[in-house]
């Protein structure tokens, strides 16, 4: 005999993951390693920031703000290649 309450107890698990600035920063760091970009000056020119800021981002010492131009530029660079 089938359980009559089984359909009432069905649970649907829907997981949503929104991309945060740390996720983008980690992907960008992996992208720079994959493309053999080691120069802070070269990365800084690509992101239109200073070399010191580029080093801080790649060392994960500084986080870009969620809606910053740097974060948008990182996404654009990764999508272009």
N, CA and C of each residue as an Amber inpcrd file, in Angstrom:
protein
   243
   0.8290000  -1.1630000   0.0000000   0.0000000   0.0000000   0.0000000
   0.8880000   1.2470000   0.0000000   0.5990000   2.1720000  -0.8350000
   1.3980000   3.3930000  -0.9890000   1.1040000   4.3800000   0.1370000
   2.1030000   5.1410000   0.4690000   1.9550000   6.1640000   1.5000000
   1.2240000   7.3680000   0.8940000   0.1060000   7.7550000   1.4730000
  -0.6960000   8.8540000   0.9250000  -0.0700000  10.2170000   1.2290000
   0.8030000  10.2900000   2.2080000   1.4090000  11.5670000   2.5700000
   2.6980000  11.8470000   1.7970000   3.1730000  10.9350000   1.0290000
   4.4310000  11.1080000   0.3140000   4.4390000  12.3470000  -0.5750000
   3.4080000  12.6190000  -1.3640000   3.4410000  13.8260000  -2.1910000
   3.4340000  15.1170000  -1.3750000   2.8690000  15.1130000  -0.1990000
   2.8190000  16.3000000   0.6330000   4.1880000  16.6270000   1.2340000
   5.0140000  15.6120000   1.3770000   6.3030000  15.7980000   2.0400000
   7.4550000  16.0160000   1.0630000   7.1570000  16.1390000  -0.1780000
   8.2010000  16.3260000  -1.1910000   8.8310000  17.7110000  -1.0230000
  10.1460000  17.7490000  -0.9910000  10.8670000  19.0040000  -0.8270000
  11.7280000  19.2320000  -2.0580000  11.6580000  20.4200000  -2.5760000
  12.4890000  20.7730000  -3.7380000  13.6240000  21.6630000  -3.2420000
  14.8290000  21.2480000  -3.5270000  16.0040000  22.0000000  -3.1030000
  16.4930000  22.8190000  -4.2850000  16.4500000  24.1170000  -4.1340000
  16.8810000  25.0100000  -5.1960000  17.9890000  25.8900000  -4.6350000
  19.2110000  25.6390000  -5.0880000  20.3490000  26.3920000  -4.5730000
  20.7320000  27.4740000  -5.5740000  20.8230000  28.6910000  -5.0740000
  21.2470000  29.8110000  -5.9060000  22.5760000  30.3110000  -5.3720000
  23.5080000  30.4790000  -6.2720000  24.8100000  30.9970000  -5.8840000
  25.0640000  32.2770000  -6.6530000  25.1410000  33.3690000  -5.9370000
  25.4460000  34.6410000  -6.5610000  26.9480000  34.8540000  -6.5000000
  27.4660000  35.3720000  -7.5660000  28.9070000  35.5720000  -7.6600000
  29.3160000  36.7910000  -6.8320000  30.2040000  36.5850000  -5.8870000
  30.6700000  37.6930000  -5.0510000  32.0340000  38.1560000  -5.5680000
  32.5180000  39.2200000  -5.0000000  33.7810000  39.7840000  -5.4770000
  34.9570000  38.8390000  -5.2310000  34.9000000  38.0370000  -4.1840000
  35.9740000  37.0730000  -3.9310000  36.0170000  36.0070000  -5.0200000
  34.8530000  35.5450000  -5.4780000  34.8080000  34.5580000  -6.5560000
  35.4490000  35.1050000  -7.8240000  35.0990000  36.3340000  -8.1710000
  35.6530000  36.9590000  -9.3710000  37.1520000  37.1430000  -9.2250000
  37.5910000  37.5690000  -8.0520000  39.0140000  37.7860000  -7.8070000
  39.8010000  36.4870000  -7.9070000  39.2600000  35.4080000  -7.3700000
  39.9370000  34.1070000  -7.4610000  40.0090000  33.6200000  -8.9070000
  38.9130000  33.7890000  -9.6520000  38.9180000  33.3960000 -11.0630000
  39.9140000  34.2320000 -11.8540000  39.9870000  35.5330000 -11.5360000
  40.9310000  36.4030000 -12.2360000  42.3620000  36.0030000 -11.9260000
  42.6250000  35.6310000 -10.6930000  43.9720000  35.1860000 -10.3110000
  44.3450000  33.9150000 -11.0720000  43.4130000  32.9720000 -11.1740000
  43.6590000  31.7540000 -11.9490000  43.8560000  32.0830000 -13.4250000
  43.0740000  33.0400000 -13.9260000  43.1760000  33.4510000 -15.3320000
  44.5520000  34.0420000 -15.6240000  45.0890000  34.8520000 -14.7100000
  46.4170000  35.4380000 -14.9260000  47.4950000  34.3590000 -14.9220000
  47.3600000  33.3550000 -14.0640000  48.3320000  32.2570000 -14.0570000
  48.2410000  31.4400000 -15.3350000  47.0230000  31.2150000 -15.8020000
  46.8320000  30.4300000 -17.0270000  47.4300000  31.1380000 -18.2480000
  47.3330000  32.4610000 -18.2750000  47.8450000  33.2380000 -19.4030000
  49.2740000  33.7390000 -19.1680000  49.9330000  33.2400000 -18.1270000
  51.3230000  33.5450000 -17.8000000  51.5620000  35.0420000 -17.6590000
  50.6410000  35.7270000 -17.0020000  50.7930000  37.1500000 -16.7190000
  51.3820000  37.2840000 -15.3250000  52.6350000  37.6870000 -15.2490000
  53.3010000  37.7670000 -13.9610000  53.6200000  39.2160000 -13.5760000
  53.6560000  40.1050000 -14.5260000  54.0420000  41.4800000 -14.2690000
  52.8850000  42.2700000 -13.6600000  53.1530000  42.8750000 -12.5130000
  52.1360000  43.7150000 -11.8830000  51.8230000  44.9300000 -12.7390000
  52.8340000  45.4370000 -13.4200000  52.6510000  46.6210000 -14.2650000
  51.7200000  46.2930000 -15.4280000  51.9230000  45.1410000 -16.0410000
  51.0840000  44.7280000 -17.1740000  49.6340000  44.5020000 -16.7440000
  49.4450000  43.8550000 -15.6230000  48.0910000  43.6060000 -15.1020000
  47.4340000  44.9230000 -14.7020000  48.2160000  45.8280000 -14.1100000
  47.6900000  47.1340000 -13.7050000  47.2320000  47.9360000 -14.9130000
  47.9760000  47.8660000 -16.0090000  47.5800000  48.5730000 -17.2280000
  46.2910000  47.9950000 -17.7990000  46.1300000  46.6910000 -17.7060000
  44.9120000  46.0570000 -18.2100000  43.6930000  46.4740000 -17.3990000
  43.8770000  46.6810000 -16.0830000  42.7700000  47.0290000 -15.1950000
  42.6320000  48.5360000 -14.9570000  43.5590000  49.3170000 -15.4980000
  43.5770000  50.7710000 -15.3230000  43.6920000  51.1680000 -13.8480000
  44.6240000  50.5110000 -13.1510000  44.9050000  50.8230000 -11.7480000
  46.4180000  50.9030000 -11.5660000  46.8680000  51.2200000 -10.3630000
  48.3020000  51.2910000 -10.0940000  48.8680000  49.8810000  -9.8880000
  50.1690000  49.7130000 -10.1360000  50.7790000  48.3910000  -9.9110000
  50.6680000  47.9120000  -8.4630000  50.7150000  48.8420000  -7.5100000
  50.5800000  48.4420000  -6.0980000  49.1940000  47.8780000  -5.8250000
  48.1650000  48.4940000  -6.3870000  46.8050000  47.9790000  -6.2130000
  46.6580000  46.6070000  -6.8700000  47.2570000  46.4400000  -8.0480000
  47.1920000  45.1510000  -8.7470000  47.8200000  44.0520000  -7.8940000
  48.9540000  44.3550000  -7.2690000  49.6260000  43.3640000  -6.4140000
  48.7460000  43.0170000  -5.2140000  48.0930000  44.0230000  -4.6270000
  47.2200000  43.7690000  -3.4750000  46.0450000  42.8800000  -3.8680000
  45.4710000  43.1220000  -5.0540000  44.3580000  42.2860000  -5.5130000
  44.8150000  40.8530000  -5.7510000  45.9680000  40.6720000  -6.3840000
  46.4400000  39.3220000  -6.6850000  46.9030000  38.5750000  -5.4310000
  47.3250000  39.3010000  -4.4090000  47.6960000  38.6700000  -3.1370000
  46.4990000  38.4770000  -2.2230000  45.3240000  38.8810000  -2.6870000
  44.0740000  38.8100000  -1.9280000  44.1480000  39.6350000  -0.6400000
  44.9800000  40.6820000  -0.6620000  45.0900000  41.5620000   0.4950000
  44.0330000  42.6590000   0.4420000  43.4620000  42.8770000  -0.7230000
  42.4510000  43.9150000  -0.8870000  41.3350000  43.3510000  -1.7480000
  40.1020000  43.6640000  -1.3740000  38.9460000  43.1900000  -2.1230000
  38.3120000  44.3460000  -2.8900000  38.0120000  44.1370000  -4.1740000
  37.2940000  45.1860000  -4.8970000  35.8430000  45.2460000  -4.4350000
  35.2690000  46.4290000  -4.4850000  33.8630000  46.5760000  -4.1180000
  33.0140000  45.8570000  -5.1520000  31.8110000  45.4560000  -4.7350000
  30.9620000  44.6170000  -5.5780000  30.6170000  45.2790000  -6.9030000
  30.3950000  46.5790000  -6.9240000  29.9900000  47.2530000  -8.1540000
  31.0890000  48.1370000  -8.7290000  32.3390000  47.8260000  -8.4110000
  33.4430000  48.6760000  -8.8420000  33.7950000  48.4380000 -10.3140000
  34.4660000  49.4110000 -10.8850000  34.9040000  49.3190000 -12.2770000
  35.9860000  48.2610000 -12.4380000  36.8050000  48.0670000 -11.4040000
  37.8710000  47.0610000 -11.4560000  37.2720000  45.6670000 -11.5900000
  36.2450000  45.4000000 -10.8310000  35.5890000  44.0910000 -10.8790000
  34.9650000  43.8460000 -12.2500000  34.3240000  44.8600000 -12.7920000
  33.7250000  44.7440000 -14.1230000  34.7950000  44.5210000 -15.1770000
  35.9360000  45.2130000 -15.0370000  37.0300000  45.0610000 -16.0060000
  37.6180000  43.6560000 -15.9210000  37.7320000  43.1050000 -14.7250000
  38.2360000  41.7350000 -14.5710000  37.3460000  40.7530000 -15.3160000
  36.0270000  40.9140000 -15.1610000  35.0730000  40.0300000 -15.8460000
  35.1920000  40.1740000 -17.3530000  35.3330000  41.4100000 -17.8300000
  35.4540000  41.6520000 -19.2720000  36.7150000  40.9890000 -19.8320000
  37.8270000  41.1240000 -19.1350000  39.0820000  40.5260000 -19.5940000
  38.9910000  39.0090000 -19.6670000  38.3660000  38.4080000 -18.6670000
  38.2450000  36.9520000 -18.6630000  37.3090000  36.4680000 -19.7670000
  36.2720000  37.2300000 -20.0800000  35.3170000  36.8180000 -21.1130000
  35.8500000  37.0420000 -22.5160000  36.7800000  37.9860000 -22.6820000
  37.3300000  38.2620000 -24.0090000  38.1630000  37.1030000 -24.5250000
  38.8920000  36.4440000 -23.6440000  39.7830000  35.3720000 -24.1320000
  39.2140000  34.0040000 -23.9500000
